[in-house]
Every structure is written in structure tokens, then in C-alpha cells.
Amino acid sequence: MMLDFFSVLSPWQWALAALGAYLVGISKTGIAGLGVFSVALFASALPARESTGIVLIILIAADIVAVITYRRQASWPHLLRLFPWAAVGIFIGFLVMGRIDAQTTQRLIGAILVTIVVVHFWRRARTKALAD
């Protein structure tokens, strides 16, 4: 069933997905904003529900590679504190994705991306205000 999905992708969808995967890798090396852009690329190249699942797998794989690569520099207490919340988020996402349609999924992805961008700029403005 999943192989049928991949066989019907057009070349531009493959290109956007490849660019999105590349940007995930770049974002893990220090340019964090590209991660949000890669989610948007996948959401525009693939159906919303499928793009969410594929992005999750790519992000988890990239995190595993990053932790293995930088295991000596990793802050294990910090990672262990984050893990339960990440697991809860994945579980909630699993429950929600099974109950909403494709259009609602697209809107939810858009709302989350806008929220992430707004929070980013709010934090930047707040940090700048505190520095002054």
C-alpha cells in the first residue's frame, strides 16, 4: 500500500521531498529555522497526513544520527527530560491524525507553522528587549 503511494509521486514531488530531507539535515547542524521550512515543503509536495508521517520518521532518524554523532557533547539529563514530552506529543498526534480529514490536517499544519514562526519572532524581540 505504501509502495503504491511512492510510485505515483511526480518528479517535482520527489524534488521537493528531497529538498525537504536535505533541509532537515542542515537544520540539525545548526540552522534551526530550516526545519520549519522543510515541514512546509513536505506538506506542499505530499498529502498532509502522509507528509506528517514521513517528516516524523525523517526527524527521528536525524535526531538519532545527531545524538550518536555528538554523544560525548550531548546533555543527557536535558534529553531525558525532553523524551517524555516528545512521546506524549507523538501519541497525541497519532490519536488526532486518525480522527481528522486531509483538509483539517493541512490547516493544523499551517496553524502550527505560523505559531512556531510567531513564537520565534516573539522570543527574538523579548531577548533583544531584555538586552537593552
Phi and psi restraints in degrees (value plus and minus 20) as a CYANA .aco file:
   2 MET   PHI     -88.7   -48.7
   2 MET   PSI     -54.9   -14.9
   3 LEU   PHI     -84.6   -44.6
   3 LEU   PSI     -54.3   -14.3
   4 ASP   PHI     -81.9   -41.9
   4 ASP   PSI     -58.9   -18.9
   5 PHE   PHI     -80.4   -40.4
   5 PHE   PSI     -66.7   -26.7
   6 PHE   PHI     -89.6   -49.6
   6 PHE   PSI     -48.3    -8.3
   7 SER   PHI     -93.6   -53.6
   7 SER   PSI     -37.7     2.3
   8 VAL   PHI    -118.5   -78.5
   8 VAL   PSI     -16.2    23.8
   9 LEU   PHI     -92.5   -52.5
   9 LEU   PSI     118.2   158.2
  10 SER   PHI    -101.1   -61.1
  10 SER   PSI     145.4   185.4
  11 PRO   PHI     -77.8   -37.8
  11 PRO   PSI     -57.9   -17.9
  12 TRP   PHI     -88.4   -48.4
  12 TRP   PSI     -52.7   -12.7
  13 GLN   PHI     -86.7   -46.7
  13 GLN   PSI     -62.0   -22.0
  14 TRP   PHI     -82.0   -42.0
  14 TRP   PSI     -61.3   -21.3
  15 ALA   PHI     -84.2   -44.2
  15 ALA   PSI     -64.6   -24.6
  16 LEU   PHI     -84.7   -44.7
  16 LEU   PSI     -60.3   -20.3
  17 ALA   PHI     -84.7   -44.7
  17 ALA   PSI     -60.9   -20.9
  18 ALA   PHI     -84.6   -44.6
  18 ALA   PSI     -63.0   -23.0
  19 LEU   PHI     -82.7   -42.7
  19 LEU   PSI     -61.7   -21.7
  20 GLY   PHI     -81.6   -41.6
  20 GLY   PSI     -62.9   -22.9
  21 ALA   PHI     -84.6   -44.6
  21 ALA   PSI     -60.8   -20.8
  22 TYR   PHI     -81.3   -41.3
  22 TYR   PSI     -63.1   -23.1
  23 LEU   PHI     -86.8   -46.8
  23 LEU   PSI     -52.3   -12.3
  24 VAL   PHI     -81.2   -41.2
  24 VAL   PSI     -65.3   -25.3
  25 GLY   PHI     -81.4   -41.4
  25 GLY   PSI     -63.5   -23.5
  26 ILE   PHI     -84.2   -44.2
  26 ILE   PSI     -60.5   -20.5
  27 SER   PHI     -85.0   -45.0
  27 SER   PSI     -48.9    -8.9
  28 LYS   PHI     -94.4   -54.4
  28 LYS   PSI     -35.2     4.8
  29 THR   PHI    -115.5   -75.5
  29 THR   PSI     -16.3    23.7
  30 GLY   PHI     113.7   153.7
  30 GLY   PSI     -26.1    13.9
  31 ILE   PHI    -127.7   -87.7
  31 ILE   PSI      60.4   100.4
  32 ALA   PHI     -82.5   -42.5
  32 ALA   PSI     -52.3   -12.3
  33 GLY   PHI     -82.1   -42.1
  33 GLY   PSI     -42.6    -2.6
  34 LEU   PHI     -89.5   -49.5
  34 LEU   PSI     -43.0    -3.0
  35 GLY   PHI     -81.9   -41.9
  35 GLY   PSI     -61.1   -21.1
  36 VAL   PHI     -85.5   -45.5
  36 VAL   PSI     -61.8   -21.8
  37 PHE   PHI     -83.3   -43.3
  37 PHE   PSI     -58.2   -18.2
  38 SER   PHI     -86.4   -46.4
  38 SER   PSI     -56.2   -16.2
  39 VAL   PHI     -81.6   -41.6
  39 VAL   PSI     -63.2   -23.2
  40 ALA   PHI     -83.4   -43.4
  40 ALA   PSI     -59.4   -19.4
  41 LEU   PHI     -82.5   -42.5
  41 LEU   PSI     -66.7   -26.7
  42 PHE   PHI     -82.9   -42.9
  42 PHE   PSI     -60.7   -20.7
  43 ALA   PHI     -85.7   -45.7
  43 ALA   PSI     -49.9    -9.9
  44 SER   PHI    -105.1   -65.1
  44 SER   PSI     -44.4    -4.4
  45 ALA   PHI    -107.5   -67.5
  45 ALA   PSI     -48.6    -8.6
  46 LEU   PHI    -147.2  -107.2
  46 LEU   PSI     143.1   183.1
  47 PRO   PHI     -78.3   -38.3
  47 PRO   PSI     126.6   166.6
  48 ALA   PHI     -75.1   -35.1
  48 ALA   PSI     -70.1   -30.1
  49 ARG   PHI     -83.4   -43.4
  49 ARG   PSI     -64.1   -24.1
  50 GLU   PHI     -86.8   -46.8
  50 GLU   PSI     -59.6   -19.6
  51 SER   PHI     -83.6   -43.6
  51 SER   PSI     -57.0   -17.0
  52 THR   PHI     -82.9   -42.9
  52 THR   PSI     -65.2   -25.2
  53 GLY   PHI     -84.8   -44.8
  53 GLY   PSI     -61.6   -21.6
  54 ILE   PHI     -87.4   -47.4
  54 ILE   PSI     -63.1   -23.1
  55 VAL   PHI     -82.5   -42.5
  55 VAL   PSI     -60.6   -20.6
  56 LEU   PHI     -80.0   -40.0
  56 LEU   PSI     -64.9   -24.9
  57 ILE   PHI     -83.0   -43.0
  57 ILE   PSI     -63.9   -23.9
  58 ILE   PHI     -83.1   -43.1
  58 ILE   PSI     -63.9   -23.9
  59 LEU   PHI     -85.3   -45.3
  59 LEU   PSI     -61.7   -21.7
  60 ILE   PHI     -84.2   -44.2
  60 ILE   PSI     -64.1   -24.1
  61 ALA   PHI     -81.7   -41.7
  61 ALA   PSI     -62.6   -22.6
  62 ALA   PHI     -84.6   -44.6
  62 ALA   PSI     -58.6   -18.6
  63 ASP   PHI     -85.3   -45.3
  63 ASP   PSI     -61.1   -21.1
  64 ILE   PHI     -82.8   -42.8
  64 ILE   PSI     -64.8   -24.8
  65 VAL   PHI     -82.0   -42.0
  65 VAL   PSI     -62.6   -22.6
  66 ALA   PHI     -83.9   -43.9
  66 ALA   PSI     -62.8   -22.8
  67 VAL   PHI     -87.3   -47.3
  67 VAL   PSI     -60.0   -20.0
  68 ILE   PHI     -85.2   -45.2
  68 ILE   PSI     -63.8   -23.8
  69 THR   PHI     -85.5   -45.5
  69 THR   PSI     -61.8   -21.8
  70 TYR   PHI    -130.5   -90.5
  70 TYR   PSI      11.0    51.0
  71 ARG   PHI     -79.2   -39.2
  71 ARG   PSI     -51.0   -11.0
  72 ARG   PHI     -93.9   -53.9
  72 ARG   PSI     -49.4    -9.4
  73 GLN   PHI    -114.7   -74.7
  73 GLN   PSI     -26.4    13.6
  74 ALA   PHI     -87.6   -47.6
  74 ALA   PSI     124.0   164.0
  75 SER   PHI    -113.5   -73.5
  75 SER   PSI      70.2   110.2
  76 TRP   PHI     -80.0   -40.0
  76 TRP   PSI     -60.8   -20.8
  77 PRO   PHI     -79.8   -39.8
  77 PRO   PSI     -58.0   -18.0
  78 HIS   PHI     -85.3   -45.3
  78 HIS   PSI     -65.6   -25.6
  79 LEU   PHI     -83.2   -43.2
  79 LEU   PSI     -60.2   -20.2
  80 LEU   PHI     -87.8   -47.8
  80 LEU   PSI     -50.7   -10.7
  81 ARG   PHI     -90.7   -50.7
  81 ARG   PSI     -53.0   -13.0
  82 LEU   PHI     -97.1   -57.1
  82 LEU   PSI     -51.5   -11.5
  83 PHE   PHI     -75.6   -35.6
  83 PHE   PSI     -68.5   -28.5
  84 PRO   PHI     -79.2   -39.2
  84 PRO   PSI     -58.9   -18.9
  85 TRP   PHI     -89.2   -49.2
  85 TRP   PSI     -57.5   -17.5
  86 ALA   PHI     -84.3   -44.3
  86 ALA   PSI     -62.4   -22.4
  87 ALA   PHI     -83.5   -43.5
  87 ALA   PSI     -61.6   -21.6
  88 VAL   PHI     -82.2   -42.2
  88 VAL   PSI     -63.2   -23.2
  89 GLY   PHI     -82.3   -42.3
  89 GLY   PSI     -61.1   -21.1
  90 ILE   PHI     -85.3   -45.3
  90 ILE   PSI     -61.3   -21.3
  91 PHE   PHI     -84.8   -44.8
  91 PHE   PSI     -64.7   -24.7
  92 ILE   PHI     -82.7   -42.7
  92 ILE   PSI     -62.3   -22.3
  93 GLY   PHI     -79.6   -39.6
  93 GLY   PSI     -60.7   -20.7
  94 PHE   PHI     -80.3   -40.3
  94 PHE   PSI     -65.5   -25.5
  95 LEU   PHI     -85.6   -45.6
  95 LEU   PSI     -64.6   -24.6
  96 VAL   PHI     -87.6   -47.6
  96 VAL   PSI     -65.1   -25.1
  97 MET   PHI     -82.1   -42.1
  97 MET   PSI     -47.5    -7.5
  98 GLY   PHI     -97.6   -57.6
  98 GLY   PSI     -28.9    11.1
  99 ARG   PHI    -138.4   -98.4
  99 ARG   PSI     -23.1    16.9
 100 ILE   PHI    -138.9   -98.9
 100 ILE   PSI     134.5   174.5
 101 ASP   PHI    -104.7   -64.7
 101 ASP   PSI     157.1   197.1
 102 ALA   PHI     -83.8   -43.8
 102 ALA   PSI     -60.8   -20.8
 103 GLN   PHI     -85.7   -45.7
 103 GLN   PSI     -61.4   -21.4
 104 THR   PHI     -85.3   -45.3
 104 THR   PSI     -57.0   -17.0
 105 THR   PHI     -81.7   -41.7
 105 THR   PSI     -64.0   -24.0
 106 GLN   PHI     -80.3   -40.3
 106 GLN   PSI     -64.5   -24.5
 107 ARG   PHI     -84.6   -44.6
 107 ARG   PSI     -59.7   -19.7
 108 LEU   PHI     -84.5   -44.5
 108 LEU   PSI     -63.9   -23.9
 109 ILE   PHI     -80.2   -40.2
 109 ILE   PSI     -65.7   -25.7
 110 GLY   PHI     -80.5   -40.5
 110 GLY   PSI     -64.3   -24.3
 111 ALA   PHI     -83.9   -43.9
 111 ALA   PSI     -60.7   -20.7
 112 ILE   PHI     -85.2   -45.2
 112 ILE   PSI     -63.6   -23.6
 113 LEU   PHI     -83.2   -43.2
 113 LEU   PSI     -62.9   -22.9
 114 VAL   PHI     -83.0   -43.0
 114 VAL   PSI     -62.1   -22.1
 115 THR   PHI     -81.1   -41.1
 115 THR   PSI     -63.4   -23.4
 116 ILE   PHI     -81.3   -41.3
 116 ILE   PSI     -63.6   -23.6
 117 VAL   PHI     -85.4   -45.4
 117 VAL   PSI     -63.9   -23.9
 118 VAL   PHI     -81.8   -41.8
 118 VAL   PSI     -65.4   -25.4
 119 VAL   PHI     -82.5   -42.5
 119 VAL   PSI     -59.2   -19.2
 120 HIS   PHI     -79.2   -39.2
 120 HIS   PSI     -70.1   -30.1
 121 PHE   PHI     -89.4   -49.4
 121 PHE   PSI     -53.6   -13.6
 122 TRP   PHI     -83.9   -43.9
 122 TRP   PSI     -65.0   -25.0
 123 ARG   PHI     -82.6   -42.6
 123 ARG   PSI     -61.0   -21.0
 124 ARG   PHI     -82.8   -42.8
 124 ARG   PSI     -65.1   -25.1
 125 ALA   PHI     -85.6   -45.6
 125 ALA   PSI     -59.6   -19.6
 126 ARG   PHI     -85.4   -45.4
 126 ARG   PSI     -63.8   -23.8
 127 THR   PHI     -82.3   -42.3
 127 THR   PSI     -62.2   -22.2
 128 LYS   PHI     -85.4   -45.4
 128 LYS   PSI     -60.4   -20.4
 129 ALA   PHI     -86.0   -46.0
 129 ALA   PSI     -58.3   -18.3
 130 LEU   PHI     -89.7   -49.7
 130 LEU   PSI     -51.4   -11.4
 131 ALA   PHI     -92.5   -52.5
 131 ALA   PSI     -47.5    -7.5
